[in-house]
Amino acid sequence: MAKDTRPDSPWAGAKPRTERPSRRERERQAEAGQRPPPSPARDDRRGARSDAPARSGGHRPAAADPAPSIPREAPSSREQRLYGLNACLAAFARRPEALRKVYLSEARIAALKTVLAWCVQRRIGYRVVEADDLDRLTASRHHEGVCFDLLRPEPITLSALLDAQPPAPTASLLLWLDGVGNPHNLGALLRSAAHFGVGGVIVPARAGLDVSGAAARVAEGAAEVVPLAHADDAQQALRDLHARGYALAATVPRDGAPLYATTLPRRLVLVLGAEGEGMSEPMIGAADLRLTIPGSGAIESLNVAASVAVLLGEYWRQSHPG
């Protein structure tokens, strides 16, 4: 028999061919190839987008109110606008029920998550905004990425302030501001007052002095610690203070008793005037003593905020020996 000299077939040993898909099946596969289903990665991005904080309002569960629009005007007279992280957190810690609106930068979401949770639970609007929006809301570039609108605290009367102080002869220290109006000075002296345990600050009602957003930011939370009381009648207020055992000390730039050589009364009201004008002559005349902070004489005096820090530090030293 003749030997077969043909080369081996390339299909030799191949597995049997499977059945060819039907035309309908081929069309279905072709259509599926043109319009692939969404990949898992795409689905994951969709899910992350729905859960992540939105640029315009943050993560807001369905129970929360819509985010507040960015106002173009100041809050109502019943509200105050605070800014600065420590100032806002201190206000929330002391009076969370007063919170009405929150504006924050995206960078502050983590630091304010407790506040945002409160907003969601109480249906209080909040909004994540850009830095220039906060610049406009606060009229400042020192907002530190957060701004709160809150109801103003109820005004404190002098009588209520005095009732809250320890009775005589226990040591007690108060401040009286006669003409001080600069918000940065007010904030700085409130911070010193909180540090040294001052019981409160008294201002004449006619002065109209209140804690502004700028003052609260500089105070770094101290505005929530040190109460500010308004005296309607200055002469009656002086009589009430004397009746409670307080002595009044006027701080003057010269010709007063040297601070560090004077034994300070245990119950004391330090009276401070505005820079430039100083305190009024009637207040100086009503004082039980006059105090001067000694120095080199290279300048006439310290500013009022620095003076307060020095005076309070010396009072603390004398009343807390050791």
Buried (B, 14 or more C-beta within 10 A) or exposed (E): EEEEEEEEEEEEEEEEEEEEEEEEEEEEEEEEEEEEEEEEEEEEEEEEEEEEEEEEBBBBEEEBEEBBEBEEEEBEEEBBBBBBBBBBBBBBEEEBEBBBBBBBBBEBBEBBEEBBEBBBEEEBBBBBBEEEBBEBBBEBEEBBBBBBBBBBBEEBBBEEBBEEBEEEEEBBBBBBBBBBEBBBBBBBBBBBBBBBBBBBBBBBBEBEBBBBBBBBBBBBBBBBBBBBBBBEEBEEBBEBBBEBBBBBBBBBBEEBBEBEEBEBBBBBBBBBBBBEEBBBEEBBEBBEBBBBBEEEEEEEBBBBBBBBBBBBBBBBEBBEEE
